[in-house]
Amino acid sequence: MSEIYIRLFEKKWNEGDLFAVNFMLDCAEEILNPASYVRFTEQYKKLSAEGFSTEEKNALSNIKHYETQIKALEIFLEKEKC
């Protein structure tokens, strides 16, 4: 499972699928066992050293920003139900 996860992450990274990359980064710690997570983070660091372009980094940052806003809105809506 972990090897498949890491290969899929590499594939999505190479395709420039920033939404999938971000999602997989968020889920990795919960999905992978500790040893696999260490291998995953090492691969992430290696790919990061190769880097995204500035445009890709901005897109990834925007995705994280929107996810934060959505979570805040969900929390607000939950509180309003009470």
PyMOL Python script that loads the backbone (N, CA, C, O; Angstrom):
from pymol import cmd

cmd.read_pdbstr("""\
ATOM      1  N   MET A   1       0.829  -1.200   0.000  1.00  0.00           N
ATOM      2  CA  MET A   1       0.000   0.000   0.000  1.00  0.00           C
ATOM      3  C   MET A   1       0.867   1.254   0.000  1.00  0.00           C
ATOM      4  O   MET A   1       0.636   2.167  -0.792  1.00  0.00           O
ATOM      5  N   SER A   2       1.866   1.305   0.885  1.00  0.00           N
ATOM      6  CA  SER A   2       2.666   2.522   1.007  1.00  0.00           C
ATOM      7  C   SER A   2       3.468   2.803  -0.256  1.00  0.00           C
ATOM      8  O   SER A   2       3.615   3.956  -0.663  1.00  0.00           O
ATOM      9  N   GLU A   3       3.987   1.741  -0.877  1.00  0.00           N
ATOM     10  CA  GLU A   3       4.755   1.930  -2.109  1.00  0.00           C
ATOM     11  C   GLU A   3       3.859   2.485  -3.216  1.00  0.00           C
ATOM     12  O   GLU A   3       4.289   3.325  -4.006  1.00  0.00           O
ATOM     13  N   ILE A   4       2.626   2.018  -3.267  1.00  0.00           N
ATOM     14  CA  ILE A   4       1.658   2.508  -4.255  1.00  0.00           C
ATOM     15  C   ILE A   4       1.359   3.976  -3.989  1.00  0.00           C
ATOM     16  O   ILE A   4       1.285   4.775  -4.922  1.00  0.00           O
ATOM     17  N   TYR A   5       1.186   4.336  -2.717  1.00  0.00           N
ATOM     18  CA  TYR A   5       0.892   5.716  -2.332  1.00  0.00           C
ATOM     19  C   TYR A   5       2.021   6.639  -2.776  1.00  0.00           C
ATOM     20  O   TYR A   5       1.776   7.703  -3.343  1.00  0.00           O
ATOM     21  N   ILE A   6       3.251   6.228  -2.517  1.00  0.00           N
ATOM     22  CA  ILE A   6       4.402   7.056  -2.869  1.00  0.00           C
ATOM     23  C   ILE A   6       4.521   7.190  -4.384  1.00  0.00           C
ATOM     24  O   ILE A   6       4.797   8.278  -4.888  1.00  0.00           O
ATOM     25  N   ARG A   7       4.316   6.085  -5.119  1.00  0.00           N
ATOM     26  CA  ARG A   7       4.375   6.157  -6.584  1.00  0.00           C
ATOM     27  C   ARG A   7       3.272   7.051  -7.133  1.00  0.00           C
ATOM     28  O   ARG A   7       3.500   7.820  -8.067  1.00  0.00           O
ATOM     29  N   LEU A   8       2.073   6.950  -6.554  1.00  0.00           N
ATOM     30  CA  LEU A   8       0.973   7.809  -6.996  1.00  0.00           C
ATOM     31  C   LEU A   8       1.298   9.275  -6.723  1.00  0.00           C
ATOM     32  O   LEU A   8       1.023  10.144  -7.550  1.00  0.00           O
ATOM     33  N   PHE A   9       1.886   9.542  -5.553  1.00  0.00           N
ATOM     34  CA  PHE A   9       2.287  10.907  -5.221  1.00  0.00           C
ATOM     35  C   PHE A   9       3.279  11.439  -6.256  1.00  0.00           C
ATOM     36  O   PHE A   9       3.133  12.561  -6.741  1.00  0.00           O
ATOM     37  N   GLU A  10       4.291  10.629  -6.593  1.00  0.00           N
ATOM     38  CA  GLU A  10       5.278  11.040  -7.592  1.00  0.00           C
ATOM     39  C   GLU A  10       4.602  11.327  -8.932  1.00  0.00           C
ATOM     40  O   GLU A  10       4.923  12.306  -9.604  1.00  0.00           O
ATOM     41  N   LYS A  11       3.664  10.459  -9.307  1.00  0.00           N
ATOM     42  CA  LYS A  11       2.946  10.631 -10.577  1.00  0.00           C
ATOM     43  C   LYS A  11       2.170  11.947 -10.577  1.00  0.00           C
ATOM     44  O   LYS A  11       2.244  12.718 -11.534  1.00  0.00           O
ATOM     45  N   LYS A  12       1.426  12.198  -9.501  1.00  0.00           N
ATOM     46  CA  LYS A  12       0.634  13.426  -9.415  1.00  0.00           C
ATOM     47  C   LYS A  12       1.542  14.652  -9.397  1.00  0.00           C
ATOM     48  O   LYS A  12       1.215  15.679  -9.992  1.00  0.00           O
ATOM     49  N   TRP A  13       2.682  14.547  -8.714  1.00  0.00           N
ATOM     50  CA  TRP A  13       3.641  15.652  -8.687  1.00  0.00           C
ATOM     51  C   TRP A  13       4.119  15.941 -10.099  1.00  0.00           C
ATOM     52  O   TRP A  13       4.128  17.092 -10.536  1.00  0.00           O
ATOM     53  N   ASN A  14       4.521  14.883 -10.818  1.00  0.00           N
ATOM     54  CA  ASN A  14       5.052  15.052 -12.171  1.00  0.00           C
ATOM     55  C   ASN A  14       3.998  15.577 -13.139  1.00  0.00           C
ATOM     56  O   ASN A  14       4.323  16.284 -14.093  1.00  0.00           O
ATOM     57  N   GLU A  15       2.745  15.234 -12.894  1.00  0.00           N
ATOM     58  CA  GLU A  15       1.657  15.733 -13.732  1.00  0.00           C
ATOM     59  C   GLU A  15       1.294  17.172 -13.387  1.00  0.00           C
ATOM     60  O   GLU A  15       0.547  17.826 -14.116  1.00  0.00           O
ATOM     61  N   GLY A  16       1.827  17.658 -12.273  1.00  0.00           N
ATOM     62  CA  GLY A  16       1.496  19.017 -11.838  1.00  0.00           C
ATOM     63  C   GLY A  16       0.089  19.118 -11.281  1.00  0.00           C
ATOM     64  O   GLY A  16      -0.509  20.195 -11.280  1.00  0.00           O
ATOM     65  N   ASP A  17      -0.447  17.987 -10.802  1.00  0.00           N
ATOM     66  CA  ASP A  17      -1.794  17.970 -10.222  1.00  0.00           C
ATOM     67  C   ASP A  17      -1.701  18.476  -8.783  1.00  0.00           C
ATOM     68  O   ASP A  17      -1.626  17.691  -7.838  1.00  0.00           O
ATOM     69  N   LEU A  18      -1.706  19.789  -8.637  1.00  0.00           N
ATOM     70  CA  LEU A  18      -1.440  20.398  -7.337  1.00  0.00           C
ATOM     71  C   LEU A  18      -2.508  20.080  -6.304  1.00  0.00           C
ATOM     72  O   LEU A  18      -2.201  19.961  -5.118  1.00  0.00           O
ATOM     73  N   PHE A  19      -3.755  19.939  -6.734  1.00  0.00           N
ATOM     74  CA  PHE A  19      -4.805  19.598  -5.782  1.00  0.00           C
ATOM     75  C   PHE A  19      -4.545  18.213  -5.189  1.00  0.00           C
ATOM     76  O   PHE A  19      -4.638  18.027  -3.976  1.00  0.00           O
ATOM     77  N   ALA A  20      -4.218  17.240  -6.046  1.00  0.00           N
ATOM     78  CA  ALA A  20      -3.938  15.881  -5.562  1.00  0.00           C
ATOM     79  C   ALA A  20      -2.687  15.859  -4.686  1.00  0.00           C
ATOM     80  O   ALA A  20      -2.661  15.183  -3.658  1.00  0.00           O
ATOM     81  N   VAL A  21      -1.655  16.592  -5.087  1.00  0.00           N
ATOM     82  CA  VAL A  21      -0.421  16.656  -4.301  1.00  0.00           C
ATOM     83  C   VAL A  21      -0.729  17.195  -2.906  1.00  0.00           C
ATOM     84  O   VAL A  21      -0.296  16.620  -1.907  1.00  0.00           O
ATOM     85  N   ASN A  22      -1.463  18.279  -2.838  1.00  0.00           N
ATOM     86  CA  ASN A  22      -1.794  18.881  -1.552  1.00  0.00           C
ATOM     87  C   ASN A  22      -2.629  17.936  -0.701  1.00  0.00           C
ATOM     88  O   ASN A  22      -2.386  17.796   0.498  1.00  0.00           O
ATOM     89  N   PHE A  23      -3.601  17.296  -1.310  1.00  0.00           N
ATOM     90  CA  PHE A  23      -4.451  16.355  -0.590  1.00  0.00           C
ATOM     91  C   PHE A  23      -3.629  15.196  -0.039  1.00  0.00           C
ATOM     92  O   PHE A  23      -3.803  14.792   1.111  1.00  0.00           O
ATOM     93  N   MET A  24      -2.738  14.668  -0.864  1.00  0.00           N
ATOM     94  CA  MET A  24      -1.912  13.542  -0.421  1.00  0.00           C
ATOM     95  C   MET A  24      -0.954  13.958   0.690  1.00  0.00           C
ATOM     96  O   MET A  24      -0.684  13.172   1.598  1.00  0.00           O
ATOM     97  N   LEU A  25      -0.438  15.185   0.627  1.00  0.00           N
ATOM     98  CA  LEU A  25       0.409  15.687   1.718  1.00  0.00           C
ATOM     99  C   LEU A  25      -0.376  15.734   3.026  1.00  0.00           C
ATOM    100  O   LEU A  25       0.129  15.345   4.079  1.00  0.00           O
ATOM    101  N   ASP A  26      -1.614  16.215   2.946  1.00  0.00           N
ATOM    102  CA  ASP A  26      -2.448  16.318   4.145  1.00  0.00           C
ATOM    103  C   ASP A  26      -2.784  14.950   4.728  1.00  0.00           C
ATOM    104  O   ASP A  26      -2.895  14.810   5.946  1.00  0.00           O
ATOM    105  N   CYS A  27      -2.945  13.950   3.883  1.00  0.00           N
ATOM    106  CA  CYS A  27      -3.402  12.628   4.327  1.00  0.00           C
ATOM    107  C   CYS A  27      -2.273  11.665   4.671  1.00  0.00           C
ATOM    108  O   CYS A  27      -2.507  10.667   5.354  1.00  0.00           O
ATOM    109  N   ALA A  28      -1.071  11.938   4.219  1.00  0.00           N
ATOM    110  CA  ALA A  28       0.027  10.967   4.317  1.00  0.00           C
ATOM    111  C   ALA A  28       0.248  10.440   5.724  1.00  0.00           C
ATOM    112  O   ALA A  28       0.376   9.230   5.914  1.00  0.00           O
ATOM    113  N   GLU A  29       0.294  11.312   6.699  1.00  0.00           N
ATOM    114  CA  GLU A  29       0.607  10.880   8.067  1.00  0.00           C
ATOM    115  C   GLU A  29      -0.458   9.950   8.619  1.00  0.00           C
ATOM    116  O   GLU A  29      -0.151   9.021   9.366  1.00  0.00           O
ATOM    117  N   GLU A  30      -1.715  10.200   8.252  1.00  0.00           N
ATOM    118  CA  GLU A  30      -2.808   9.365   8.747  1.00  0.00           C
ATOM    119  C   GLU A  30      -2.888   8.028   8.017  1.00  0.00           C
ATOM    120  O   GLU A  30      -3.282   7.023   8.608  1.00  0.00           O
ATOM    121  N   ILE A  31      -2.517   8.010   6.743  1.00  0.00           N
ATOM    122  CA  ILE A  31      -2.687   6.810   5.921  1.00  0.00           C
ATOM    123  C   ILE A  31      -1.506   5.849   6.053  1.00  0.00           C
ATOM    124  O   ILE A  31      -1.698   4.635   6.102  1.00  0.00           O
ATOM    125  N   LEU A  32      -0.297   6.381   6.110  1.00  0.00           N
ATOM    126  CA  LEU A  32       0.898   5.548   6.064  1.00  0.00           C
ATOM    127  C   LEU A  32       1.368   5.144   7.459  1.00  0.00           C
ATOM    128  O   LEU A  32       1.184   5.870   8.436  1.00  0.00           O
ATOM    129  N   ASN A  33       1.980   3.961   7.519  1.00  0.00           N
ATOM    130  CA  ASN A  33       2.592   3.563   8.785  1.00  0.00           C
ATOM    131  C   ASN A  33       3.846   4.416   8.985  1.00  0.00           C
ATOM    132  O   ASN A  33       4.314   5.043   8.035  1.00  0.00           O
ATOM    133  N   PRO A  34       4.397   4.452  10.196  1.00  0.00           N
ATOM    134  CA  PRO A  34       5.515   5.366  10.480  1.00  0.00           C
ATOM    135  C   PRO A  34       6.715   5.227   9.534  1.00  0.00           C
ATOM    136  O   PRO A  34       7.263   6.234   9.085  1.00  0.00           O
ATOM    137  N   ALA A  35       7.126   3.997   9.230  1.00  0.00           N
ATOM    138  CA  ALA A  35       8.286   3.807   8.344  1.00  0.00           C
ATOM    139  C   ALA A  35       7.977   4.313   6.940  1.00  0.00           C
ATOM    140  O   ALA A  35       8.822   4.937   6.298  1.00  0.00           O
ATOM    141  N   SER A  36       6.786   4.047   6.476  1.00  0.00           N
ATOM    142  CA  SER A  36       6.390   4.506   5.141  1.00  0.00           C
ATOM    143  C   SER A  36       6.281   6.022   5.101  1.00  0.00           C
ATOM    144  O   SER A  36       6.619   6.654   4.101  1.00  0.00           O
ATOM    145  N   TYR A  37       5.804   6.600   6.202  1.00  0.00           N
ATOM    146  CA  TYR A  37       5.689   8.054   6.256  1.00  0.00           C
ATOM    147  C   TYR A  37       7.063   8.707   6.171  1.00  0.00           C
ATOM    148  O   TYR A  37       7.219   9.745   5.527  1.00  0.00           O
ATOM    149  N   VAL A  38       8.058   8.106   6.815  1.00  0.00           N
ATOM    150  CA  VAL A  38       9.424   8.624   6.739  1.00  0.00           C
ATOM    151  C   VAL A  38       9.910   8.567   5.288  1.00  0.00           C
ATOM    152  O   VAL A  38      10.492   9.530   4.787  1.00  0.00           O
ATOM    153  N   ARG A  39       9.669   7.429   4.610  1.00  0.00           N
ATOM    154  CA  ARG A  39      10.069   7.312   3.195  1.00  0.00           C
ATOM    155  C   ARG A  39       9.332   8.331   2.336  1.00  0.00           C
ATOM    156  O   ARG A  39       9.908   8.927   1.426  1.00  0.00           O
ATOM    157  N   PHE A  40       8.048   8.523   2.637  1.00  0.00           N
ATOM    158  CA  PHE A  40       7.241   9.489   1.896  1.00  0.00           C
ATOM    159  C   PHE A  40       7.809  10.900   2.057  1.00  0.00           C
ATOM    160  O   PHE A  40       7.964  11.626   1.075  1.00  0.00           O
ATOM    161  N   THR A  41       8.118  11.288   3.300  1.00  0.00           N
ATOM    162  CA  THR A  41       8.641  12.645   3.524  1.00  0.00           C
ATOM    163  C   THR A  41      10.008  12.828   2.871  1.00  0.00           C
ATOM    164  O   THR A  41      10.328  13.917   2.394  1.00  0.00           O
ATOM    165  N   GLU A  42      10.820  11.761   2.847  1.00  0.00           N
ATOM    166  CA  GLU A  42      12.113  11.853   2.165  1.00  0.00           C
ATOM    167  C   GLU A  42      11.904  12.088   0.668  1.00  0.00           C
ATOM    168  O   GLU A  42      12.597  12.902   0.057  1.00  0.00           O
ATOM    169  N   GLN A  43      10.949  11.371   0.087  1.00  0.00           N
ATOM    170  CA  GLN A  43      10.666  11.555  -1.325  1.00  0.00           C
ATOM    171  C   GLN A  43      10.096  12.944  -1.589  1.00  0.00           C
ATOM    172  O   GLN A  43      10.426  13.577  -2.592  1.00  0.00           O
ATOM    173  N   TYR A  44       9.242  13.412  -0.688  1.00  0.00           N
ATOM    174  CA  TYR A  44       8.686  14.753  -0.827  1.00  0.00           C
ATOM    175  C   TYR A  44       9.802  15.801  -0.816  1.00  0.00           C
ATOM    176  O   TYR A  44       9.801  16.729  -1.625  1.00  0.00           O
ATOM    177  N   LYS A  45      10.768  15.639   0.125  1.00  0.00           N
ATOM    178  CA  LYS A  45      11.887  16.579   0.198  1.00  0.00           C
ATOM    179  C   LYS A  45      12.722  16.540  -1.079  1.00  0.00           C
ATOM    180  O   LYS A  45      13.172  17.576  -1.569  1.00  0.00           O
ATOM    181  N   LYS A  46      12.924  15.344  -1.609  1.00  0.00           N
ATOM    182  CA  LYS A  46      13.692  15.207  -2.851  1.00  0.00           C
ATOM    183  C   LYS A  46      12.977  15.927  -3.993  1.00  0.00           C
ATOM    184  O   LYS A  46      13.596  16.685  -4.739  1.00  0.00           O
ATOM    185  N   LEU A  47      11.686  15.690  -4.125  1.00  0.00           N
ATOM    186  CA  LEU A  47      10.922  16.338  -5.189  1.00  0.00           C
ATOM    187  C   LEU A  47      10.872  17.852  -4.972  1.00  0.00           C
ATOM    188  O   LEU A  47      10.942  18.623  -5.929  1.00  0.00           O
ATOM    189  N   SER A  48      10.752  18.268  -3.717  1.00  0.00           N
ATOM    190  CA  SER A  48      10.713  19.699  -3.413  1.00  0.00           C
ATOM    191  C   SER A  48      12.015  20.381  -3.792  1.00  0.00           C
ATOM    192  O   SER A  48      12.014  21.530  -4.236  1.00  0.00           O
ATOM    193  N   ALA A  49      13.128  19.675  -3.618  1.00  0.00           N
ATOM    194  CA  ALA A  49      14.427  20.242  -3.979  1.00  0.00           C
ATOM    195  C   ALA A  49      14.467  20.517  -5.480  1.00  0.00           C
ATOM    196  O   ALA A  49      15.068  21.492  -5.931  1.00  0.00           O
ATOM    197  N   GLU A  50      13.808  19.631  -6.251  1.00  0.00           N
ATOM    198  CA  GLU A  50      13.722  19.844  -7.696  1.00  0.00           C
ATOM    199  C   GLU A  50      12.783  21.011  -7.973  1.00  0.00           C
ATOM    200  O   GLU A  50      12.978  21.794  -8.902  1.00  0.00           O
ATOM    201  N   GLY A  51      11.748  21.099  -7.124  1.00  0.00           N
ATOM    202  CA  GLY A  51      10.897  22.266  -7.080  1.00  0.00           C
ATOM    203  C   GLY A  51       9.778  22.390  -8.075  1.00  0.00           C
ATOM    204  O   GLY A  51       9.833  21.867  -9.188  1.00  0.00           O
ATOM    205  N   PHE A  52       8.771  23.093  -7.645  1.00  0.00           N
ATOM    206  CA  PHE A  52       7.700  23.568  -8.501  1.00  0.00           C
ATOM    207  C   PHE A  52       8.119  24.933  -9.032  1.00  0.00           C
ATOM    208  O   PHE A  52       8.962  25.609  -8.444  1.00  0.00           O
ATOM    209  N   SER A  53       7.536  25.316 -10.122  1.00  0.00           N
ATOM    210  CA  SER A  53       7.758  26.676 -10.618  1.00  0.00           C
ATOM    211  C   SER A  53       7.060  27.655  -9.678  1.00  0.00           C
ATOM    212  O   SER A  53       6.250  27.247  -8.845  1.00  0.00           O
ATOM    213  N   THR A  54       7.366  28.924  -9.807  1.00  0.00           N
ATOM    214  CA  THR A  54       6.729  29.945  -8.969  1.00  0.00           C
ATOM    215  C   THR A  54       5.220  29.909  -9.145  1.00  0.00           C
ATOM    216  O   THR A  54       4.473  30.030  -8.174  1.00  0.00           O
ATOM    217  N   GLU A  55       4.778  29.743 -10.375  1.00  0.00           N
ATOM    218  CA  GLU A  55       3.340  29.690 -10.654  1.00  0.00           C
ATOM    219  C   GLU A  55       2.693  28.505  -9.937  1.00  0.00           C
ATOM    220  O   GLU A  55       1.605  28.632  -9.376  1.00  0.00           O
ATOM    221  N   GLU A  56       3.364  27.360  -9.957  1.00  0.00           N
ATOM    222  CA  GLU A  56       2.832  26.177  -9.289  1.00  0.00           C
ATOM    223  C   GLU A  56       2.813  26.365  -7.775  1.00  0.00           C
ATOM    224  O   GLU A  56       1.859  25.953  -7.114  1.00  0.00           O
ATOM    225  N   LYS A  57       3.846  26.977  -7.224  1.00  0.00           N
ATOM    226  CA  LYS A  57       3.875  27.228  -5.787  1.00  0.00           C
ATOM    227  C   LYS A  57       2.742  28.165  -5.381  1.00  0.00           C
ATOM    228  O   LYS A  57       2.113  27.972  -4.340  1.00  0.00           O
ATOM    229  N   ASN A  58       2.484  29.176  -6.202  1.00  0.00           N
ATOM    230  CA  ASN A  58       1.369  30.082  -5.918  1.00  0.00           C
ATOM    231  C   ASN A  58       0.039  29.348  -5.949  1.00  0.00           C
ATOM    232  O   ASN A  58      -0.823  29.579  -5.101  1.00  0.00           O
ATOM    233  N   ALA A  59      -0.127  28.463  -6.926  1.00  0.00           N
ATOM    234  CA  ALA A  59      -1.374  27.697  -7.034  1.00  0.00           C
ATOM    235  C   ALA A  59      -1.555  26.808  -5.808  1.00  0.00           C
ATOM    236  O   ALA A  59      -2.658  26.708  -5.270  1.00  0.00           O
ATOM    237  N   LEU A  60      -0.486  26.167  -5.368  1.00  0.00           N
ATOM    238  CA  LEU A  60      -0.554  25.304  -4.192  1.00  0.00           C
ATOM    239  C   LEU A  60      -0.898  26.120  -2.953  1.00  0.00           C
ATOM    240  O   LEU A  60      -1.699  25.688  -2.125  1.00  0.00           O
ATOM    241  N   SER A  61      -0.302  27.282  -2.826  1.00  0.00           N
ATOM    242  CA  SER A  61      -0.599  28.166  -1.709  1.00  0.00           C
ATOM    243  C   SER A  61      -2.068  28.591  -1.729  1.00  0.00           C
ATOM    244  O   SER A  61      -2.719  28.637  -0.685  1.00  0.00           O
ATOM    245  N   ASN A  62      -2.584  28.898  -2.914  1.00  0.00           N
ATOM    246  CA  ASN A  62      -3.993  29.281  -3.040  1.00  0.00           C
ATOM    247  C   ASN A  62      -4.918  28.148  -2.624  1.00  0.00           C
ATOM    248  O   ASN A  62      -5.929  28.377  -1.960  1.00  0.00           O
ATOM    249  N   ILE A  63      -4.571  26.922  -3.017  1.00  0.00           N
ATOM    250  CA  ILE A  63      -5.385  25.765  -2.638  1.00  0.00           C
ATOM    251  C   ILE A  63      -5.441  25.662  -1.116  1.00  0.00           C
ATOM    252  O   ILE A  63      -6.518  25.483  -0.548  1.00  0.00           O
ATOM    253  N   LYS A  64      -4.294  25.774  -0.456  1.00  0.00           N
ATOM    254  CA  LYS A  64      -4.255  25.686   1.004  1.00  0.00           C
ATOM    255  C   LYS A  64      -5.073  26.806   1.635  1.00  0.00           C
ATOM    256  O   LYS A  64      -5.772  26.591   2.625  1.00  0.00           O
ATOM    257  N   HIS A  65      -4.983  28.003   1.060  1.00  0.00           N
ATOM    258  CA  HIS A  65      -5.737  29.147   1.573  1.00  0.00           C
ATOM    259  C   HIS A  65      -7.239  28.877   1.478  1.00  0.00           C
ATOM    260  O   HIS A  65      -7.975  29.114   2.436  1.00  0.00           O
ATOM    261  N   TYR A  66      -7.694  28.383   0.328  1.00  0.00           N
ATOM    262  CA  TYR A  66      -9.123  28.113   0.152  1.00  0.00           C
ATOM    263  C   TYR A  66      -9.593  26.991   1.068  1.00  0.00           C
ATOM    264  O   TYR A  66     -10.704  27.043   1.595  1.00  0.00           O
ATOM    265  N   GLU A  67      -8.753  25.976   1.262  1.00  0.00           N
ATOM    266  CA  GLU A  67      -9.120  24.891   2.174  1.00  0.00           C
ATOM    267  C   GLU A  67      -9.301  25.430   3.588  1.00  0.00           C
ATOM    268  O   GLU A  67     -10.229  25.029   4.291  1.00  0.00           O
ATOM    269  N   THR A  68      -8.427  26.331   4.008  1.00  0.00           N
ATOM    270  CA  THR A  68      -8.533  26.935   5.335  1.00  0.00           C
ATOM    271  C   THR A  68      -9.827  27.726   5.459  1.00  0.00           C
ATOM    272  O   THR A  68     -10.511  27.652   6.479  1.00  0.00           O
ATOM    273  N   GLN A  69     -10.160  28.480   4.424  1.00  0.00           N
ATOM    274  CA  GLN A  69     -11.400  29.254   4.445  1.00  0.00           C
ATOM    275  C   GLN A  69     -12.626  28.339   4.508  1.00  0.00           C
ATOM    276  O   GLN A  69     -13.587  28.634   5.219  1.00  0.00           O
ATOM    277  N   ILE A  70     -12.591  27.238   3.769  1.00  0.00           N
ATOM    278  CA  ILE A  70     -13.716  26.295   3.769  1.00  0.00           C
ATOM    279  C   ILE A  70     -13.883  25.682   5.156  1.00  0.00           C
ATOM    280  O   ILE A  70     -15.004  25.573   5.653  1.00  0.00           O
ATOM    281  N   LYS A  71     -12.776  25.281   5.786  1.00  0.00           N
ATOM    282  CA  LYS A  71     -12.842  24.706   7.131  1.00  0.00           C
ATOM    283  C   LYS A  71     -13.412  25.710   8.124  1.00  0.00           C
ATOM    284  O   LYS A  71     -14.237  25.357   8.967  1.00  0.00           O
ATOM    285  N   ALA A  72     -12.968  26.966   8.024  1.00  0.00           N
ATOM    286  CA  ALA A  72     -13.478  28.004   8.924  1.00  0.00           C
ATOM    287  C   ALA A  72     -14.970  28.215   8.711  1.00  0.00           C
ATOM    288  O   ALA A  72     -15.716  28.396   9.673  1.00  0.00           O
ATOM    289  N   LEU A  73     -15.402  28.193   7.473  1.00  0.00           N
ATOM    290  CA  LEU A  73     -16.824  28.343   7.171  1.00  0.00           C
ATOM    291  C   LEU A  73     -17.624  27.165   7.707  1.00  0.00           C
ATOM    292  O   LEU A  73     -18.713  27.355   8.248  1.00  0.00           O
ATOM    293  N   GLU A  74     -17.101  25.955   7.566  1.00  0.00           N
ATOM    294  CA  GLU A  74     -17.785  24.771   8.101  1.00  0.00           C
ATOM    295  C   GLU A  74     -17.939  24.873   9.612  1.00  0.00           C
ATOM    296  O   GLU A  74     -19.002  24.568  10.151  1.00  0.00           O
ATOM    297  N   ILE A  75     -16.882  25.301  10.297  1.00  0.00           N
ATOM    298  CA  ILE A  75     -16.939  25.458  11.763  1.00  0.00           C
ATOM    299  C   ILE A  75     -17.980  26.501  12.135  1.00  0.00           C
ATOM    300  O   ILE A  75     -18.771  26.293  13.054  1.00  0.00           O
ATOM    301  N   PHE A  76     -17.983  27.628  11.420  1.00  0.00           N
ATOM    302  CA  PHE A  76     -18.954  28.687  11.685  1.00  0.00           C
ATOM    303  C   PHE A  76     -20.366  28.172  11.491  1.00  0.00           C
ATOM    304  O   PHE A  76     -21.235  28.431  12.324  1.00  0.00           O
ATOM    305  N   LEU A  77     -20.612  27.448  10.410  1.00  0.00           N
ATOM    306  CA  LEU A  77     -21.956  26.947  10.133  1.00  0.00           C
ATOM    307  C   LEU A  77     -22.413  25.924  11.168  1.00  0.00           C
ATOM    308  O   LEU A  77     -23.588  25.876  11.533  1.00  0.00           O
ATOM    309  N   GLU A  78     -21.474  25.112  11.634  1.00  0.00           N
ATOM    310  CA  GLU A  78     -21.795  24.147  12.692  1.00  0.00           C
ATOM    311  C   GLU A  78     -22.206  24.863  13.974  1.00  0.00           C
ATOM    312  O   GLU A  78     -23.160  24.454  14.636  1.00  0.00           O
ATOM    313  N   LYS A  79     -21.493  25.925  14.324  1.00  0.00           N
ATOM    314  CA  LYS A  79     -21.801  26.686  15.528  1.00  0.00           C
ATOM    315  C   LYS A  79     -23.162  27.366  15.407  1.00  0.00           C
ATOM    316  O   LYS A  79     -23.899  27.476  16.387  1.00  0.00           O
ATOM    317  N   GLU A  80     -23.489  27.818  14.205  1.00  0.00           N
ATOM    318  CA  GLU A  80     -24.761  28.507  13.995  1.00  0.00           C
ATOM    319  C   GLU A  80     -25.950  27.571  14.107  1.00  0.00           C
ATOM    320  O   GLU A  80     -27.062  28.021  14.386  1.00  0.00           O
ATOM    321  N   LYS A  81     -25.742  26.276  13.897  1.00  0.00           N
ATOM    322  CA  LYS A  81     -26.831  25.301  14.001  1.00  0.00           C
ATOM    323  C   LYS A  81     -27.294  25.127  15.435  1.00  0.00           C
ATOM    324  O   LYS A  81     -28.451  24.788  15.685  1.00  0.00           O
ATOM    325  N   CYS A  82     -26.389  25.359  16.377  1.00  0.00           N
ATOM    326  CA  CYS A  82     -26.696  25.127  17.803  1.00  0.00           C
ATOM    327  C   CYS A  82     -27.675  26.124  18.354  1.00  0.00           C
ATOM    328  O   CYS A  82     -28.028  26.057  19.532  1.00  0.00           O
TER     329      CYS A  82
END
""", "prot")
cmd.dss("prot")
cmd.show_as("cartoon", "prot")
cmd.util.cbc("prot")
cmd.orient("prot")
